[in-house]
Amino acid sequence: MNKKLPIILTVAGMFLMTTACTDLKEQVLDETLGSTLTDEQTANGLIAPVYALLPELHKHTNYFALQEISTDEAILPYRGGTDWGDNGIYLAMHAHTSVSTDPNIKTTWDNIVQSISRSITAITTLATAKDATSALYLAEARGMRAYYSMMMLDLFGIVFVKEDPGTVSKIIRGADAVSYIESELLAVEPLLQNKATVGPGRLTKAAVWGLLARLYLNAAVYRNIYAPQFTFASTDMDKVIDYTSRIISSGESKLSADYFSIFGNTNHDNTELIFAVDQRPDLNGHNRMAYFSLSGDQFPLAAFPAANGTDGPAITSDFYQSWVQAYGAVDPKRDPRFYKENMSVYTNPADTCLVDADYKVNRGILRGQQYGAIRVNGAFLRCPDGKLRVGKLTNLSRNRNDLPVIFTEKIDFTTAGSGYSSGYRVEKYEFSRVSDTGRNKGEADISILRLADIYLMRAEAKLRKSAGDATALDDVNTVRASRTATTPPPVLTSVTLDLLFRERGFELYWEMVRRTDMIRFGKYEGTWTEKTSTDVHKRIFPIPQTAIDGASNLPGYMQQNTGY
């Protein structure tokens, strides 16, 4: 039972009202706005803003851009010389030439800093709150502050520490930052609830176990971000194995037989999700993940002829070729994680008339000629019986009906490689069934931690301890074998760290972990399409110039990262 209800937010000691709230319980927090707040309403109003910016933070142009477009998984050229130019920020992001005035870097920074600030406000106020839920909310706020701090460390190499909202934060880096985040997560873990009680949209014991595993797995990187090579301590890997094993053995989460259901519109109850951004439409979700990569002439919803794609990023040829190399002469679509066909017209050209309810775009990595609803003069074409007509798509919306929507492998920053059909596209998250524009009302929860990642983290830790650990192969194959809704990918007969890196790409592409993975596996200074920089200082992003300028009255407080 979920209703879109106002949450009373308390930020910096002032009560603010918003409807863009985060559902805090599977039993909805039913607050009533009034001049006098009960203890329960006050506690609810304190914790809500701690989660409230997660959708904005994970928006396609914010954290997604930093974690994906900076890697070999995603590239966003200046489409047709007219779209996604944005003063070259996406070209720079991909080529590792971003500067401290990049607006997407600034927005991501601001969202993290504001979320940390809201967490501190909640922590200090909940410490003296009277409601029975205050102790739990205090633990969640403290744990979320640690999560945001880990994001800040991963992206910018620094962590802010303070307990009193009225004081100046202390800035820490490296090993000190790792120890601080570790201590905070360990402190709150005993006080948190299970996912079965509160759902994946709130911090739980299992979520903290997963965050601890991720912290220990990347600790060597975080302690010495510019190291020529990383030394992964056996004690850290033991902790990764410990915490991932706790999640797996708890039985609280299950691998999903249908891979794409993990990213579907009803995925809030998917058993594989451990921690996620709650994006259900009655919570005013803002998930544009499905809209970002599709063509502007792909209209996925029969009910809404204004809802289309935006010809945004595609995968690079380099990433696509990793699939080709894995499957050789076999088309990689045999892997159920690569592709899911929802429109039979792709294999049976005669199936051109569909009942509206049956019309869904394909999922996964989209290649070649695209089919779908054809919009003419603002309305979809219909068959004589009233069904929706689907057919070969052209760039009709750009007055180029002669130019078919055929996604090609080649994509780069050249004129030829920046066309509207350049690059294989990604439709991993399901297009919202209630979005009238494609740019609003996200339904699919965005995964932060899910069980497949937990298995793969455990496998990696085992391999980093012992290259021949056979149980690491078991973990990888457990994930592969679980996708039984269709024929699962074949089991692997051996696994190395390089193969595990490839496997993480197959399983977790487009899920905002690629940059972190590439750095940890020593591949971020490699060469791929339109990226040749080998500068290790680009492993972290520049601190926004606005943040440095804002701290100008504190000499030496905010120092720009090396290389910017």
Secondary structure, 3 states (H helix, E strand, C coil): CCCCCCEEEEECCEEEEECCCCCCCCCCCCCCCCCCCCHHHHHHHHHHHHHHCHHHHCCCCCHHHHHHHCCCCCECCCECCCECCHHHHHHHHHHCCCCCCCHHHHHHHHHHHHHHHHHHHHHHHHCCCCCCCHHHHHHHHHHHHHHHHHHHHHHHCCEEECCCCCCCCEEECHHHHHHHHHHHHHHHHHHCCCHHHHCCCCCCHHHHHHHHHHHHHHHHHHHCCCCCCCCCCHHHHHHHHHHHHHHHHHCCCCCCCCHHHHHCCCHHHCCCEEEEECCCHHHCCCCCCCCCCCCCCCCCCCCCCCCCCCCCCECCHHHHHHHHHHHCCCCHHHCCCCEECCCHHHCCCCCCEECHHHCCCCEEEECEECEEECEECCEECECCCCCEEEEECEEHHHCEEEEECEEECCCCCCCHHHCCCECCEEECCCCCCCCCCCCCCCCCCEEEEEHHHHHHHHHHHHHHHCCCCHHHHHHHHHHHHCCCCCCCCCCCCCCCHHHHHHHHHHHHCCCCCHHHHHHHCCCCCCCECCECCCCHHHHCCCCCHHHHHHCCCCCCCCCCCCCC
